[in-house]
Amino acid sequence: MIQGYLDNPYHNLWHAVDTCQSTFYILHILDSQDKASPLFVNADFLNPMDRFVLILSCLGHDLGHPGLTNKLMSDTNSPLSILFNDQSILENYHLLNLTIILSHVDSLTAGSDLANIYAAKNKELAISIILATDMARHSQYVDLLRTRAEILDRKNANASGSDYSVPSSKHSSVSWLSSDSFEDKKLLCALIMKCSDISNTARPFKISERWAIHFSDEMSNQTKFECSLGLASLLTHDSNSNSNSTLNSNDGSCENQLVGRNEDCNTATNLSGLSSSQVVFYNTFSIPLFKAAGDLIPALSFMYKQSLFNCETWKNM
């Protein structure tokens, strides 16, 4: 699996390790919750194999990433875009690579505790986890989490006889997860994966800033590649705002979040432009996700608070 990662500035082995570490930490937080607290999420909801599949999915969620965006793949009619019919192109490619690796593991571990690691249910779980990292679908997941919080508010209001518009921080012990629902299990794993995938925006600012620069360098490399093909850059540059003017959560161009560069295909990072585009990304993607996650799992609210702090720091740069 290690050999499956390319030497990209951002989408490399260390991003996979970073995502994996964040997921392990979130699982640890779930295990350490006060069982008497509001919105306690029973850690046993995810059994050991579920957790193993989640960790493996994190480690392999960007296998073979070429350092290019889904939008470029689609707009240039690349072989991968044809293979996956322009649907979550890179995510399906990563999933294919992981499936090949795990199929070999299955053949080597027959009769052991790791046998059938990629059995039907485990494979379905891994698919849902990795496809959740397609940022073009980000708003759908956030909306789903918000809907769950609203439903939970109403359930708690009905139970207490009060107005259901109370803030989510007032939730009682009524769970938003059904113990016998595999769909709920997939949703919780997707939530953890998505928070971990962009957890660099919720880490201490100096660490977050380094990741942002790495991503900007990777997008600058894509700009150079586009220039070598004689293409106008798909990472549209707004000379007035020094930010990415095509940031859109519905078409996949949100991957172009950290563009801070010159327009002549140079790779030098423009920290002024980087700060502007970071603020857009935080307000559009990070903060809404971490807010929704914290409303359902208060133990994760630290990610929301740190992302707010980081966003304000970027604004003041």
N, C-alpha and C positions, 0 to 999 in steps of 0.2 A: 504494500500500500504506500509506503514511503516513496518508493521509486515512481509511483504514479503521479506525483506532483511535479510540476514544472517550476523553473526558477523565475517566477513572476515576482514583481515588487510587492504585491498584495495577496493575490490568490495563490498562495504557496503552502507548503507543509506547515509553516508556523501559524498561518491563519487557521488551519484545521486544528492544530494543537490548542490554539487560543479558544476556539469554539468548543472543543472538547473539555477544556478546563472549566470554562464557564458553565457548561451543562453539569459537570460533576459537582460544582459548587452549588448550583441551584438544587440539585437532588439532595445534597447535604443539608441545605436550608430546609427543604421540605421534611427531611427526617428529624430536624431539630426544632420543629414548630411546637409551640405550646398547645397541647390538645384542647385546652379550655378556651383558646382564643377564638374570636369570630373568624369565620371562613377557613377554619382548619381544613387543610387538604390532606387526607389520609395518604401517607407515603406508600402504604401497601397497595394503593390503587395501581401502581406500577410494580409488577413482580420482577424478580431478578433478571429473567430473560428479556422483558420489556426494556429494562434499564440497559442491558447489554446491547440490544439492538439500537437503542437511542445513542449510546456512546459510539458504537461502530458507525452509525449514520453520520454523526458529527465528524468523526475522523475521516470519513470518505466522502463528505458532501460536496467537495470541489475537486474530486479526482480528475486529473487530466485537463484542468481548466487552462485554456490557451491565453488568458490575459486579455480577452476581447469580450465585448458585450453581446447579449442576445440580439440586440437591435442590429449590430453590424453583421452578425451571422445571417439574419433574416434579409436585410437589405442588399446583401451581396449574393444571396441565393447560394449559400455555402452548402457543401455536402451534408453537414449536420442538420441544417435547416430543412433540407429535403427529407432526410431520414426521419426526422421527428415532426415533420409537417408544421414547422414554425410554432410548435407548442412547447413552451418551457425547454427550449433547445439545449442549453448547457446543463440544466438540472437533470434532464433525461439522459444526457451523455454521462454525467457523473454517476447516475444511478446504474447505468449499463456497466460502467467500469467496476463499480462496487459489486454488482451482481456476479460478474465474471470471477472476481477474487474470492467471494464467499462461496461460489459453487465449487471451487477447488478445496476450500476449507472443509466443506461438507464431505467431499470424497476422501479427505485425509483423516477425518475424525469419526468415522463410522464406529458406533458402539460406545463412544465417550459421551461426557456430559455436554459437549459442544455439537453433538450430532443433530442434524436437522435445524441448524441455526437459521437457515433460510427457508424454513417450512412456510406454508401458505400464509398463515397469520403474521408471522414475523416479517415475511417479505412485504405483505400489504402495509404493515406498520412502517417499515423502512421507506417504502415508496412515498407514503403520505408525509413523512418527516422531511425527506429531501426535496420533494416538489414544493413544500411550504416555503423553501428558501427563494423561490422565484419572486423577485420583488415586484413584478407586474401584478401579482396577486396579493400584495401586502394589504391593501385597503380592505379586501374581502375578509381577511382574517381579523383585522382590527374591528371591523363592523360586527363580525360574528361574536367576538369577545364582548363588545359593548352590549349586544343583544342579550347575551347570557347574563350580564350584570343587571340589566333592566328587568329581565324575567325573575332573577333572584330577589331583586328589590320588591317586586310585587308579591312573591311568595312569602317573604318575610313580613310584608305589610299585612297580608291576609292572616298570617299566623298571630300577629300582635294586635290586629284591628286598627292599625294606624295608617297614616297617609303613605302610599308606596313611593313617594318622591324623596324619601330620606336618602342621604348620601350613602354610597356603597360602603364607606368605612363603618357604617352602622349595621352591616349585615349580621344576622344571627348565625347559628351553627348549621342552618339549612345549606346543604351542599349544592354546588352547581354541576357536580359530576355524578353520573349514575354508575353505581358499582358494577352493573352488569352490561354496560354499554361500551362496545369496542370503538364506536365512533367518538365517544367522549375520551377514551384512552388516546386515540389518534390526535384529538384536538389538544389535549394536555401536552403530548409529546411535541406537537407542532409549535405550541406556544413556547415551550422551553427551547426548542431548536431556534426559533426566530429571534428570541431574546439573546441567545448565545451568539448567533451569527453576526449580529450587529452590536455585540456587547462591548466592542472597543469604544463605542460612543458613550458608554456608561462606566468606563474605567476612569481612574484619576486623570486629570486633564493632560499632563505631560505624556502619559502613555497613549491616550486617545489622539493627541496631536501627531505623534509619530506614525500611528496607523493611517491617519488622514493623509499625511505626506506620501506614504507608500502607495496609497490608492491613487493619489494625484499623479504620481510617477507612472503608474500602470496605465492610466488613461492618456497620459502624454505619449507613451509608447504606442498606444492605439492610434493616436493622431498621426504619428510618424508613419505607421503602417498604412493608414488611409492615404497619406500623401504619396507613398511609394506606389500605390495603385492608381494614382491620378484621381482620387475621389475627394470631393469636398468633405470636410470633417463632419461626421455625424454627431460629434460632441459640440453642438452649436455654442459659440462664444458670444456673449453679450458684452460689447466693449464699454457699455455704459455702467453696467453693474458688476463687471468682472465675475459673473457667476454663470452657472449653466442655465440657459434660458429655455431648455427643452425638458426640464425635470418634470416627469409625469408618471404617476404611480400606476397608470392603466396601460401604458404601452411598452413598459420595460425600460424606458430611457432613464428611469431613476437610478440605474447603475452608473450613470455618468455624474454622480453626485459631487465628486471631489475635484472637479476640474479647476486648476489654478495654473495656467500656463500661457505662453505666448501664442500668437496665431500663426507663426511661421514654422510650425512643426518642431520647435525646440522643446526640450524636456525640462527646462528649468521651472521649478515650482514657484508660483506667484502666491505668496502667503496672504496678500490682500484679497485676491480672488478666491483663494482657498477658504478664508474665513467667511466670505459671503455665501459661498455654496454650502459650506458646512451648516450655517444657520438655516438655510432652506431645507437641507436634509433632516436636521434635527426636528424642525417644526412639522415637516411633512411625514416623516417615518419614525424616527426614534422615540420622540416624546409621546405621540399617540399610542404606540405599541406598549411602551413601558407603563404608561398611565392605565391602559386597559388591563395589562397584566397585574399591576398593583391593586387594582380595584377588585379583582377576583382572587388574588393571592397576596394579601398585605405584606407577607414576608419578602416579596420582591419589590416593594416600593422604593427600596434604596436605589434601584436602577433608574427609576423615574426622577428621583431627587438629584442624582449625579448627572443625569443627562440635562436637566434644567440648568445646573451649575455650569456644565461644559458649554452649553449653548450661549449662556450669558457671557462666558469668557471669550468665545469666538466673536460675539457681537462687539466686544470692547477692544478687539485687536486692531 
